Amino acid sequence: MDTLFFIYNFADMNFRTEINIDPFKDSISYSDSVLTIGSCFADNIARYMSERKYRVLANPFGVLYNPVSVYNSLRILEDSKLFNEKDLIENQSEWHSFYHHSDFSHHIKAQCLSGINKAIKNAAKFLQETDWAIITYGTSYVYRWKETGEVVSNCHKIPQSKFDRTILSVEKLNETLNSTVKLLQESNPELKILFTVSPIRHWKDGAVDNQVSKAHLIVAINEIVTQNENCFYFPSYEIMMDDLRDYRFYSKDLLHPNEIAIDYIWQKFKRAVINPSDLSLIKMIEQLNSAKNHRIRNPYSEENKAFVRKQLEIIRQIIAKNPQINLAAEQKYFESFEC
């Protein structure tokens, strides 16, 4: 029999399922303020936006994982509730809040309260004026403190025997998400809410339970987005699971996206969510950031002086057209090299 040879044109083949996202009907612009709240991915998006000089406040309670904790935190901000000593718990010689990440914990009770209340005051004011809330959920599982039955945001290394661990049903998630949207839009009807599911895998839940947990979140978010025109969904989880289906896009723990993956997801986010008229300005600021990170070997050379003058001129051009953008730190840095 003759041997059959099949010749493939590899240049025309796709070896991955790229997720293309249509631009949102509403977009984030430099005139907007943005609050991000939820899992580590909320911090990542906020960092990328902040580096590009958007007005953004990230996770005023620290990293949160489940929808009930996110709702509780937003309720505290809406009520401008300040904490007192009765709201803290002591463990391993430190004071903690069950509503906050351990970043707020401190071995001095007064210092713990001060940090918590300062963040609440700042975030409560910011929330009143914000245009977008980006909410990232990580898991449907919650931990309830057995003494009170309250859902905690962080267990603070207290023995797990002190907690009941349960998964939120889709019905309970629907109720929680509806309450979250109602809470935010009662005080700010024009607020736009962008939901996303964290691409970080909660491996402690186990392979199957992690998928069930994420599925519950996706179903509940789909319900709320379908019912509310000011609510949106960005598929960060889906991009990580399908578009970037390879361990080279994970950090060493094989659970968290690495910088390559985060940058890729940001590029998708930028094209879908950011106002197209901002893109040229974003590029200028990214180039300015790159110039600021450039190692200057000889600050007295004519070449470097010309480089510094060019960056200062770029800063002046940006500020002249966009006075709301704060480039004071960058301006001060480059002016320090002027001779």
C-alpha positions in Angstrom: 0.0 0.0 0.0 1.1 3.5 -0.7 2.1 5.5 2.3 -0.1 8.6 2.7 1.5 11.8 3.7 -0.5 14.6 5.2 1.0 18.0 5.0 -0.3 20.5 7.6 0.1 24.3 7.3 1.0 25.0 10.9 1.0 28.7 10.3 -2.8 28.6 9.9 -3.5 26.4 12.9 -4.6 27.4 16.4 -3.2 25.4 19.3 -5.3 27.0 22.0 -8.8 28.3 22.5 -8.4 32.0 22.8 -11.3 33.8 24.5 -12.3 37.0 22.8 -14.5 39.3 24.8 -16.8 41.9 23.2 -16.3 45.4 24.5 -18.6 46.3 27.4 -21.5 48.7 26.6 -20.1 50.9 29.5 -16.4 51.4 30.0 -14.0 52.6 32.7 -12.3 55.9 31.9 -9.7 58.1 33.7 -12.6 60.3 34.9 -13.9 57.4 36.9 -13.0 56.1 40.4 -12.9 52.3 41.0 -13.2 50.2 44.1 -12.0 46.6 43.9 -12.9 44.1 46.6 -12.5 40.4 47.0 -9.8 37.8 46.3 -6.1 38.4 45.3 -7.3 39.0 41.8 -9.0 42.2 43.0 -5.5 43.3 44.2 -3.9 42.4 40.8 -6.4 44.4 38.7 -6.1 47.3 41.1 -2.3 47.2 40.9 -2.4 47.3 37.1 -4.9 50.2 37.1 -3.0 52.2 39.8 0.3 51.8 37.9 -1.5 53.4 35.0 -2.8 56.2 37.2 -6.4 55.3 37.5 -8.2 56.4 40.7 -8.6 53.0 42.4 -8.9 51.8 46.0 -8.1 48.1 46.5 -9.5 45.7 49.2 -10.0 48.0 52.2 -10.5 44.9 54.4 -7.7 43.0 52.8 -8.2 39.9 50.7 -11.7 38.4 51.0 -12.7 35.1 49.4 -16.4 34.4 49.7 -19.5 36.5 48.8 -20.9 36.7 52.3 -17.7 38.3 53.6 -17.7 40.7 50.7 -21.3 41.7 51.4 -20.6 42.1 55.2 -17.6 44.4 54.3 -19.7 46.6 52.0 -22.4 46.7 54.7 -19.8 48.0 57.1 -18.7 50.7 54.7 -22.3 51.8 53.9 -23.0 52.1 57.6 -19.6 53.7 58.3 -19.3 51.3 61.3 -16.2 51.8 63.4 -14.8 48.9 65.3 -14.1 48.8 69.1 -12.4 46.3 71.4 -15.4 44.0 71.5 -15.0 43.5 67.7 -11.5 42.0 68.1 -10.3 38.5 69.1 -6.9 37.5 70.5 -5.0 34.6 69.2 -1.2 33.8 69.3 -0.5 37.1 71.1 -2.1 39.1 68.3 -5.4 41.0 68.0 -7.5 40.2 64.9 -10.8 41.0 63.3 -12.9 38.3 61.8 -13.9 40.8 59.1 -10.4 41.6 58.0 -7.3 40.0 56.5 -4.4 39.3 58.9 -2.6 42.4 57.3 -4.7 44.4 59.8 -3.7 42.2 62.8 -1.4 43.6 65.4 0.1 42.6 68.8 -1.1 46.0 70.2 -4.9 46.2 70.4 -5.0 50.0 69.8 -2.8 49.7 66.7 -5.1 47.0 65.3 -8.2 49.2 65.8 -6.5 52.3 64.5 -5.6 50.6 61.2 -9.0 49.1 60.8 -10.9 52.3 61.5 -8.6 54.4 59.3 -9.2 52.1 56.4 -13.0 52.1 57.0 -13.2 55.9 57.1 -11.2 56.2 53.9 -13.1 53.5 52.0 -16.6 54.6 53.2 -15.9 58.0 51.7 -14.4 56.6 48.5 -17.4 54.2 48.0 -19.9 57.2 48.1 -18.1 58.7 45.1 -17.1 55.7 43.2 -18.3 54.9 39.7 -17.3 51.2 39.4 -17.1 48.4 41.9 -15.0 45.4 40.8 -16.0 42.3 42.9 -13.9 39.2 42.7 -15.1 36.0 44.4 -12.7 33.1 45.1 -14.9 30.4 46.7 -18.4 29.4 47.7 -17.1 27.9 50.9 -17.5 29.7 54.2 -16.2 29.3 57.7 -18.7 30.0 60.6 -17.4 30.8 64.0 -19.1 28.2 66.2 -19.5 30.6 69.2 -21.7 33.0 67.2 -22.5 31.4 63.9 -21.1 34.4 62.0 -19.3 33.9 58.7 -15.6 35.0 59.1 -13.4 36.5 56.4 -10.3 35.0 57.9 -9.7 32.3 60.4 -6.4 33.8 61.6 -4.8 30.4 62.2 -7.4 29.6 64.9 -7.9 25.8 65.1 -10.4 24.6 62.5 -12.3 22.8 65.2 -13.6 26.2 66.2 -15.4 26.6 62.9 -18.0 25.0 60.7 -17.1 24.8 57.1 -20.0 24.7 54.6 -20.6 25.5 50.9 -23.1 28.1 49.9 -25.9 26.8 47.7 -26.7 28.6 44.4 -29.9 29.8 46.1 -28.0 31.3 49.0 -25.5 32.8 46.6 -28.3 34.4 44.6 -29.7 35.9 47.7 -26.3 37.2 48.8 -25.5 38.7 45.4 -28.9 40.3 45.1 -28.4 41.9 48.6 -24.9 43.1 47.5 -26.2 44.8 44.4 -29.2 46.3 46.2 -27.0 47.6 49.0 -24.6 49.3 46.5 -27.2 50.8 44.2 -29.6 52.1 46.8 -27.0 54.7 47.8 -25.5 55.0 44.3 -28.0 54.1 41.5 -25.5 54.9 38.7 -22.8 52.6 40.2 -21.7 49.9 37.8 -20.6 46.6 39.2 -18.2 44.2 37.5 -18.1 40.6 38.8 -15.4 38.1 38.2 -14.4 34.7 39.5 -10.8 34.4 40.7 -8.6 32.2 38.5 -6.8 31.1 41.7 -7.6 27.5 42.5 -8.5 26.7 46.1 -6.7 23.4 46.2 -7.4 22.9 49.9 -11.0 22.3 48.9 -9.9 19.4 46.7 -10.1 19.1 42.9 -13.8 18.3 42.7 -15.0 20.6 45.5 -13.0 23.5 44.0 -14.8 23.0 40.7 -18.2 22.8 42.4 -17.4 25.9 44.3 -16.4 27.9 41.2 -19.4 26.5 39.3 -21.8 27.8 42.1 -20.2 31.3 41.8 -20.5 31.4 38.0 -24.1 30.3 38.0 -25.1 32.8 40.6 -23.2 35.7 38.9 -24.8 34.8 35.6 -28.2 35.2 37.2 -27.5 38.6 38.7 -25.8 40.0 35.5 -28.8 38.8 33.4 -31.2 40.6 35.7 -29.3 43.9 36.1 -28.2 46.2 33.3 -25.6 47.9 35.4 -23.9 44.6 36.3 -21.2 42.9 34.2 -19.1 39.8 34.1 -15.5 39.5 33.1 -14.3 35.9 32.5 -10.9 35.9 34.2 -11.4 32.4 35.5 -12.3 31.1 32.1 -9.3 32.8 30.5 -7.0 31.1 32.9 -8.7 27.6 32.6 -9.0 27.5 28.8 -7.0 30.2 27.1 -4.0 29.7 29.3 -4.3 26.0 30.0 -0.7 25.3 30.8 1.3 25.2 34.0 3.9 27.6 32.6 1.4 30.4 33.3 1.3 29.5 37.0 3.6 30.5 39.9 5.7 28.0 41.8 2.7 26.9 43.9 0.9 25.8 40.7 -2.2 27.5 42.0 -1.7 31.3 41.4 -1.4 32.9 38.0 2.2 34.2 37.4 3.0 37.7 36.1 2.8 36.6 32.5 -0.8 35.3 33.0 -1.9 38.3 35.0 -0.5 40.6 32.3 -2.3 38.6 29.6 -5.6 38.8 31.5 -5.0 42.6 32.0 -4.6 43.0 28.2 -8.0 41.2 27.7 -9.5 43.4 30.5 -8.2 46.5 28.9 -9.6 45.8 25.5 -13.0 44.9 26.9 -13.5 47.2 29.9 -11.3 50.3 29.4 -12.5 53.2 27.3 -10.8 53.0 23.9 -10.0 56.7 24.1 -7.7 56.0 27.1 -5.5 53.5 25.4 -3.0 56.0 23.9 -2.7 57.7 27.3 -2.2 54.3 29.0 0.6 53.6 26.5 2.3 56.9 27.3 2.1 56.2 31.1 3.4 52.6 30.6 6.4 54.1 28.7 7.0 56.6 31.5 6.9 53.8 34.1 9.4 51.9 32.0 11.7 55.0 31.8 11.4 55.5 35.6 12.5 51.8 36.1 15.4 52.3 33.7 18.7 52.1 35.5 20.7 55.3 35.1 24.4 54.6 35.1 25.8 58.0 34.4 23.4 60.8 35.5 25.8 63.5 34.3 26.1 62.3 30.7 24.6 64.4 27.9 22.7 61.3 26.8 21.0 61.0 30.2 20.2 64.7 30.4 18.4 64.4 27.1 16.6 61.3 28.3 15.5 63.2 31.5 14.3 66.2 29.6 12.3 64.0 27.3 10.5 62.3 30.2 9.7 65.6 31.9 8.3 66.9 28.6 6.1 63.8 28.4 4.9 64.4 31.9 4.1 68.1 31.2 2.1 67.0 28.1 0.1 64.4 30.0 -0.7 66.8 32.8 -1.7 69.6 30.5 -4.3 67.4 28.8 -5.3 65.4 31.9 -4.9 67.5 35.0 -6.7 64.8 37.1 -3.8 62.4 36.7 -1.2 62.6 39.5 2.4 62.3 38.2 4.0 64.2 41.0 6.2 61.3 42.1 7.4 60.7 38.5 8.1 64.4 38.0 10.0 64.7 41.3 12.1 61.6 40.3 13.2 62.9 36.9 13.7 66.5 38.2 16.2 65.1 40.7 18.5 64.3 37.7 18.3 67.8 36.2 21.6 69.7 36.4 
